[in-house]
Amino acid sequence: MYLTRAKPCASCLVPKGVTIDRTSNSRIAAASEKGGDRVAAASVIAGHALHHAYDHGLYVILPVLYTELGLTPVAAGLMDTVRRVSSGAAAIGGGLLVDQLQHRRILILCVSMVTMGLGYLIMGLVPAYLVILVALGLVGISHQSLWHPSALSLLSQRYPERRGFMMSVHRSSGNLGDTLGSLAVGALMLVLAWQGILLAAFPLTLGVALLLWLVIRRAPGWEEFQTRSRTPRHVGEQLRSLRELLRNRGLLLLFLLASVSGLGQGGFQLWLPIYLQETQGMGSFGIGLHMALLTTMGIATGPFVGALSDRFTRKPIIVMLLAGKAIVATLMGLSGGGLMLTIFVGLMGAFMFGGHAVIDAGALDLGEGRRLEGSLIGLLWGNNALFLGFAPLIVGLLMTSFGYSTLFWYMAAMNGLASLVALMLPAIGRSSASSQVSAVSRANDVQ
């Protein structure tokens, strides 16, 4: 018997180092692409935090304006009303525009950022009441009608399986901005005039806009995503699809909830600083700490609530949050002040900020596959902002007649009503989104 030597396999002839290098290169490329995707998402989320840092920091400045300009509660409430109503009216058209220009959403984010800085620049340069109203309208339009439809539609389409979580993270970044903005402005006002703080917004927003433009456009996943969004669609087709979707009972209930929830917020973030100054005798730093406490709780609870709504359905989470706000508002009205009020301010933050993100996620679940993310976000935020804008004026009138604590009883009543409306919602979540995609696919096949 002769022994034959086996022929070496082809893979054995390749140097081991080459195989390792190819594997390493592929892993590096995959890690680089994943890292670029995360950086792009993080830049969008960080931009939202900056929006909120100045928006919320303005509430710490408001008591000073209240005193310096000799405002009444109604005049102070009108400041927030102008910002909310102008942004709400513009958000509806802004959402439709974003869906038509999906491949330009990065540019829209940059324009939103610069517009916000311009509004605060005007306020700092010309601190007159009527000019401040105009500037606040500009700030509101930059946030609601430009930023939210663009940012939330991008995140929704990029992460459909984690929609509730990502939208809650986006909302929590706003809470983080609220917290840092309140603390920073409260501390800076010990050494700086409020006009200087507002003037600094313009160069800061220019820098962030440049960062957004450079980072998101170079992210591999997002670049391909933008290319796919260039497919043109006629406005009439977009409106027909939207009209069909608006016949959905669940979506109509979500719009109603956004309205009642906005009305039930009562301008809480506007009035709480004034309540603390007028009834508790707090200065700017103490007010800043309480506003930071309010939003810090939302940072922790928001992503958790969003993840729960992804795993289960949106309905029970929405009901829980609205009922929780009603209960805490009642406790705040009964507390009168002191340490218990501080505790309840923090507890309110745990329930106050997650609901809108879950409502948004539910609406986008129902609109899955229709390329209407911007329109739905614009309608939801516009609807919410309109009612949220009138709420401070309503509460201002009530407080003039019945005292500052009316704020808490108003919030308790409106959020209790909203929780009853939420009980009528159907089950909305991943299963509804899947069925919606199937229905849209079948409709496209027929066409």
N, C-alpha and C positions, 0 to 999 in steps of 0.2 A: 504494500500500500504506500502510495506516495502522498506526501502532505503538500497541499498547494497553499500558497500564501494568499490570503484574501486581499483584494484590491482595496486600497484606502478610499473611504467615501469622500465625496466632493466637499462636504462640510469640514472634514478633517484637514483638507489641504489649505483651508482659509486660516490665516493666523488668528489665534485667539484674541489678540489685541484689537483686530479689526472688528470682530463681532461685538466686543465690549464697547468699542467706540460708537458703532451704529446704534446699539441699544441706548447708550448714554445720550447720544444726540437726539434720538426720538423722545426720550424722557425729558430732556432739557427743553425741546421744542414744545412738548405738551404742557410742561410746567410753565413755560413762558407765555403760551397762549392763555392758559388758565389764569395766570397772574395778571395779564393784561385785561382780561375780562373783569376780574375783581377790582382792579384799579379804576376801570371805567365806571363800574357800578358805585364804587366808593366816592368817586369824584362827583357824581350826580347827587348822592346822599349828602356829601359835605356841602355842596352848594345850597341844598335845602336848609341845612343847619345855619348857614350864614344869613339867609333870608329871615329865618326866625330869630336869630340873635338880635337883629336890629328891630324887627317887628315887636318883639317882647321887651327889648330894652326901652322902647318908646313908652311902654306902660309905666316904667319906673320914672321916666322924665315927665310924664303927664301931670302928676301932682304939682310939680314946679310950674308947669304951664298953667295949671288950674289957678294957682295963686298969682303968678306974674301977670297973666292976661285978664284976671278977674272974671273967670268963667263961672257960669251957673251949671248945675248938673245937666240940664238940657243941652247947653252949648258944648259941654265936654262929651256927652253922648253923641252929639251930632258929628264930632270928629271921627269916631269909629264908624258911625253910620255911613258917612260919605265914602270912607275907604272900602267898606264892605259892599255897599250897594253898587258903586262904580265897578268894582272888581267882579261882582256877580253878574252884572249886565254884560260886561266884556267877556267873561269866561265862556258864555254860551257860544258866541261867535268865534272865540279863540279856539275852542275845542274842534269845531268844524274845520277851521283853517289848518290846525295841526294835522288832521286826518288827510287833508288834501296835500300837505307838504311834509309827509312823513320822513322823506329823505333829507329834510332841512331842520329836523328837530334839534340837532346840536347847535345850529346857528340860533334857533329860537331861544334855547336855554341861555346862550351868551347875551342875547338882546335883553332877555328878562333880567339878568343880573345887572347889566349896565343901567337899565331903566330904573331899577330900584335905587341904585347909588345916586342917580340924577335927582330922584324925588327927595331923598334926604339932604342932598346938597342944596336944593332950593329952600328947604325948611331951615337949614342952618344959616343961609345967607340972608333970607328975608323972614324973620320971625314975627310975621303979622298973621292974625287969625285967618283971614280969607285966603291968603297965600298958602298957609299950612293946610287948609282944606283941599286946595287944588293939588298940592304936592302929595298929600295922603291918597288922593284918588289915583295919582300916577303910580305910587307904590303898590296900591291894591291891584291895579291892572297888571303890573309886572309879575306879581306873585300868583294870583289866581288864574288869570286868563292866558298867561304865557308859560309859566313854570310848570304848574300842576298837570295840564294836559300833555305836555311834552315829556316830562320826567316820568310820570306814572304810566303813560302808554308804553314808553321804552322798557321800563322795568317789567310791566305786565307781559309784554310780548317776549322779552328775553328770558323770563323765568316763569312760564305758565304753570308748572307743577308746584311752585312755591310762591304763588301770587300773593296770598294773604300775608305770608311772612315777610316778603320783600316790601310790600306796600306798608306794612306795619313798621319795618325798619326805617323806611323813608320817613314815616310819621314820627318815629322815635328820634330820628336825627333832628327833626324840628323841635322836639322836646329838649334835646341836648342843647340846641342853639338857644332855646328859650331860657334854659338854666344858666348857661354861660353868659348870655346877653344880659340877663337880670343882674347877675353877680358883678359882671364887668362894669356895666353902666352905673350900678349902685356905688361901686368902689371909685370909679373914675369921677363921679360927680362930687366926690369929696375934695378933688384937686383941680377939676376942669369945669368949665362952663358947658352946659348941654349943647350949645351950638357947635363947639369944637368936636364933640363926639359924633354929631350928625355929619359934619363936613368930612370926617375921615372915611365915611362910607364909600364915597365915590372912587378914590384911588384903590381902595380895597376890592371893590366889586370889579374894577377893570382888571386887576391881577387875577382874580378867580375866573373871570370870563375867558381870559387867555389860557389859563390852565385847562379849563373844560374843553376848549377848542383843540388844544394840542393832544390831550390825553385820550379823549373818547374817539376821535377820528383815527387814532393809530392802534386802537385795540382790535386784534384780529377778528374776534367774534362779532363785535359791534360794527366793524367795517362791512363785513359780509351782510349783516342784518340791514344796514342802511341801503346797500345795493338792492336787496330784495324788495325794499319798500318803495322803489322808484316806479313801480308799475302804475301807470296813470289810471284814474277812475273819474268818471264824469260826476259832477256835483249832483245831478238828478238821481243817479244810481245810489249815491251815498245817502241822500235824503230819503229815498224809497226804502232802503234797507233799515234806516233809522226809524222810519214810521212803522214798519212791520214789527220791529223790536219793541217799540213803545206800546204795543198792544198786549205785551206780556204783563199779567197781573202782578207777578212778583216784582218786576222792575218798577211798576207804578207805585207799589207799596214802599219800595226803597227810596223813590223820589219823595214820597210823602214823609217818610222817616227823616230824610235829609232836611226837609223843611222844618218839621216840628223840632228836630234835634237842634237845628240852628237857632230857632226861636227860643228854645229852652236853655241855650247856653247863656242867654241874658246879658251878654257882654261881660261875663264874669271876670275875664282878665283885664278888662277896662275898669270895672268898678271895685274890684278887690283892693288895689292900691289906694284908691280914694277912701274906701271904707276903713282901711287900716290907718290912714292918716287922720281922718276926721273923727273916728270913734275910739281908736286905740292910741292915738298920739305918736305914731311911728314916724321916723325919719326915712330918708332915701335908702340907707343901708339896710335897715330892718325890713322895709318893703321889698327890697331886692332879694333878701334871704327868703322871705315867704313866697315870692313869685318863683324863685329857684326851687324851693321845696315842692311847690305845686307841680312843676314840670319834671323834676327829677324822678318822681314816681312813675311818670309816663314813659320815661326812657327804659325802665326795667320791665314794666308790664306790657308795653306795646308789642314787641316781637313775640312774647309768650302768648298773648291773646291772638295774634295773627297766626301763629303756628297751630294753636288749638282750632281755629276756624278752618285751616287747611285740612286738619286731620278729621274733624267732625263736619258739621255744617255751620253756616253763618248765623242762622236764626237764634240758637240758644245763647251764643256769645253776645249778640246785639241786645237781646232782652236783658241779660245779666248786667251789661254795662249801663244801660239806661236806667234800670231799676236801682242799681248801685248809686248812680248820681242823685237820684231822687231821695234816697235814704240819707246820704251824707249831707245833702243840702238842708234837709230837715234838722239833722243833728247840729249843723253849723248855726242855724237860726235859734236853736235852743241853748247853745253854749254861751252866747253873749260875749265871749272874749277870753283872753288869757291863754294858758297852755293848751287847753282843750281845743280852742279855735285853731291853734297852730297844728295840732295833730290832725284835725279834720281837713285842714288845707292840704296836707300831704296825702290824706286818704282820698280826697276828691281827685287829686292828680292820677291816682291809680285807675279811676273809672272814666276820667274825662276825655282822654285823648285817643283811645284805641277804637272807639265806635265808628268814626268816619272812615278809617282805613278798611274796616271789615265791610261796611256798606259799599264802599268803592269796589272791593274785591268781589262781592256778591253781584254787583251790576256787570262787572267785566266777565264773570262766569257766564252770565246769561247772554252776553254779546260775543262769546268766544267764536273766533273764526270769521267775523264780519269786517274786520279792520275799522272798527268804530270806537277804539279805545279813547282817542282824544275827544270825540264828540260826547261820549258818555261821561268822561271825567269833567269836561266843560259844563255839561248840563247839571251834573250832581253838585259840583263845587259852586257853579253859578246860582243854582237853586238854594243851596245852603247859605251862601254868602248874602243873598238878598234878604233872607229871613234873619240871618245872624246880624245883618246891618241894621234892621229895624229894631231888634231886641234892645240894644243899649238905649235907644231913644224912648222905648216903652218903659224900661226900667227906670230911666231918668225921671220920667213923669211920675211914676209910682213912688219913687224915693222922695221926690219933692213934696208929695202929699202925705206919705206914710212913714218916712224915715229910711235910713240906710239898710236896715236889716230886711227890708222888703225884697232885696236881691235874692236871699236864700229861699224865701217862701215861694217866690216866682219860679225859681229853678226847680224846686221840689215838685210843684204842680205840673209844669210843662214836661219834665222828664218822666214823671209818673204816667202822664197821658201818652207820651211817646213809647213807653214800654208796653202799654196796652195795644198800640198799633202794631208793634213788632211781633206780638203774639199771633197776628193774622198772617205773617209771612209763611210761604211754603218752604220746604227744605231746599236750601241753595248751597251748593258746594261743588266738589269735584265731579260728582255724579251728574249734576245738572249741566255742568260745563261740557262733559263728554257727550251727553245727549244733544246739546246745542250744536256742537261741532258736527255730529252725525247728520243732524237736520240740515245744516248749512251745506254740507258736502252733497247730500242727496239733491238739494235744490240746484246746486251748481251742475250736477250731472244731468238733471232734466233740461237745464238751459243749454 
